[in-house]
Amino acid sequence: MHPAAGTGEVADRVRARRGGHLTPLDEALLHSEPFADGWNILLGAVRSSMALPGVLRELAICRIAALNGADYEWRAHAPIAHAEGLTDEQVAALRLGADTAPLEDDHQLVLAYTDAMTRSVTVPDELSAAVHKRLGTQQLVELTGTIAAYNMVSRFLVALHVGHAESADTSESTESEVTA
């Protein structure tokens, strides 16, 4: 798919959130301005307006990327997960089949919740109750919304092959260059 033109009010709003430029994801989304505009508002709120700790947000996002094979999303969010406080070993533990022992108790809980929502959509009552007890109502809602939103992101990226042609060397890209 060729990039959208990236002109007009919607593109300007997306650029404003991105620090002045568009990403390949934005260029795909802008083929539908109403969709791009809604996406920009939703993902802007998920990324910057919630009480959910950034470390838990990024843990969930990276795990979704791993589960759904969204390499572009992984490359975008693994550095942010580091910046939010996850160690190299903890980020590596988010890959499929990796040893999750480096993850703390809260991390393990969020990992299990993310896996349930992403793999089967249904979350066991006991797991929901445990997350609710640990995080409270607001952060449970925000975690659930984050997982739902980034499943949307990863599925969009994978289905349209956004960022697919990029090499693994783009892992040095800045957050604003590649994130949703």
N, C-alpha and C positions, 0 to 999 in steps of 0.2 A: 504494500500500500504506500502510495506517495504521501508525503506530509501535506497537511492542510496549509492554506496560505498564512495563517497566523496573524490576520489583521482584524481590526474592529475592537469593539468594547469588551467583548468576552475575552479575546486574546490578551487585551491590555490588563484585565483583572487577573488572569492567570499569570502573566508576566510579573505583575505586582507582587503576588504571593511567592513567586519563584526568585525574586531578587533581580528581575530585569530580563530574563530570557525564557525560552520555551524548551522543554525536553521532547524527546521522541514520543513519549507518552502523550504529552499535551498536543503535539502535532497530529496524532491519531485521533484523540478526543475531539479536536476542533473541526472534524468533518461533520459533527453535529453540535452546533453552538449551544442549544439548550442542555444537552447532555454534559458538555464540557463545563458549562457554567454551574450546573448543579453539583457536578463532581468536585469542582474547585471549592465550592462552599463546604460541602460535606467533608472532604479530606483535609481542608484547612482547619476545620473544627477538630477533627480527630487528632491531627498532629499538634495543635497548639492551644486548645481551649478547654482541656479537660483536667480533672483532678487525678485521673489514673497516672501513677508514676511512669515516667518515660521509659524506665528500664523494663517494666512489665509490658508496656505498649510495644516496644521494639522486639522484645523476646517473642511476643505473639506474632508480630509481623514476619520476623525471620523464620519462625517455625512454619507459618503458612506458606512462605516462599519455598521452603524445603519440601513440604508436603505436596504442593501443587506443581513443583518443577518450574517455578518462576525465577529463573536465574537473574534476570534484570532486577527484579524486586530484591533478591538476596544481595546483589552487588550494591544496591542503593542503601539497604538498611543495615547490613552487618557493620559498617563503620559508625552508623548512628547508635547501634546497640553498644558498641565499644564506648562511644562518647557518653552514653547514658550510664555506664558503669559496669557492663558485663566484661569479664576477662576474655582473653583469646580462647581459653579452655571452655568457658561457658558458652560463647558463641558457637564454637565447634560442636558442643553438645546438642545444639539445636538441629543439626543435620540428621537425616534419617539413618537409623541404625547406630547412631553414636552413643557413647557412654554418657548418660545424663548425671552421673555422680557429681560432677563439678557444680551442678545447679543447686541453689539454696531451696529451702522448703517452699517459699512463696513461688519461686521459679517453677518448681516441679508441679505445683498446683495449677499455675497458669498454663504450663505445657500440656497437662492432661486435659484441661478445659478447651484449649485451642485444638488439640487433636480430636476431641469428641465433636466439637462444632464443625471442624473442617472435614473429617472423615465420614461421620454419620449424621451430622446435623443435630441429632438428639443428644442431649447431655443427661447422663444419669442423675437422678434426684440427689443422691448422696454427694456427688461431685459439685453440683450447683449449690447445695447447702454449705459445703466446705468452703467454696470460693466466697459465697455470701458472708459467711461468718468471718473470714479473714479480711475481706476487702470492704464490706459494707454494701449497702444498696446502690449508692451512686456509682462506685467504682465497678461493681458487678455489671451494671447497665453499660457503663463506658467500655469495659473490657469486651462484653458481648457485641456491642456496636462496632468496636475496633476490629474484632475478628470477622464479623460479617462484612464490613467495608473492605478489609484487605483480602478477603476471599474474592470479592468482586474485582479488586485491582488485579490480583494474580490471574484470575480467569480471563480478564480482558487482555492482559499482556500476553499470556500464553496463546490464546485463541487467535490473536492478530499478529503474533510473532514480533511484538514490539520489543526492540532491543536485541532480538535474536541474533542478528548479524554482528553484534558487537563482540569483541574478544574479551576474554577474562581480564585483560589488562586494564579495562575500564574500572576495575575495582578501586582505582585511585581517584575516581571522579568525586567531585564534591557532592554533598547531600542535595543541594539545590539543582544539580544537573540531572538527577535521575529519580528522585522520589516522587511518590504520588501526591 
